[in-house]
């Protein structure tokens, strides 16, 4: 029997790294894990509409770093960095509410996604946003699919909508696929995301797979087209322990 595995978890270590990177004393592990999950949920809800790709958390003994990847960093940073400073204060207040120890050194980094049409999280939100504006769902997925397939490095994509499409009484599923999506190939760079579009007559689920080619051992030579860059424009290499 075949098993359905999340494409991100399926490629951990091989192509992907964990979105939370830290080591902790066993006594603090539960608190840190709970904090990461709740803070990430809080940020996803607070920053909805700002085209967030991912939220990564790195912890050390004294420092904590939040890395927010987005295609529109200006919406988060604001004028003269006011938005970023306010968001940093909000995160620290949330940590206090969750009774998590405040880090001595807290850093918030906002990075820009260079190729948003090849990022499943951003594309899924674009579809959900269009559906919430009451646009025809068939037109939405066709237009988005054309943009995705035109993006640099994309070799295949699949979009699935499920729910009361068009306000129909009986829920159904609509699917659109272009190119190839080798889900079982470990070195295939497949990005996957689930999203919800909340409408007056119910919730419509959105699933999207984007295949961005194969990644071999020499990652520098085959750098993926969806790579991110710091919002400031300077190079910033993350430590992956």
Beta strands, then each sheet from edge to edge (+ up, - down):
strand 1: 20-21
strand 2: 52-59
strand 3: 63-70
strand 4: 105-113
strand 5: 156-163
strand 6: 172-179
strand 7: 188-199
strand 8: 202-214
strand 9: 228-230
sheet 1: 1+ 2+ 3- 4- 9+
sheet 2: 6+ 5- 8+ 7-
end
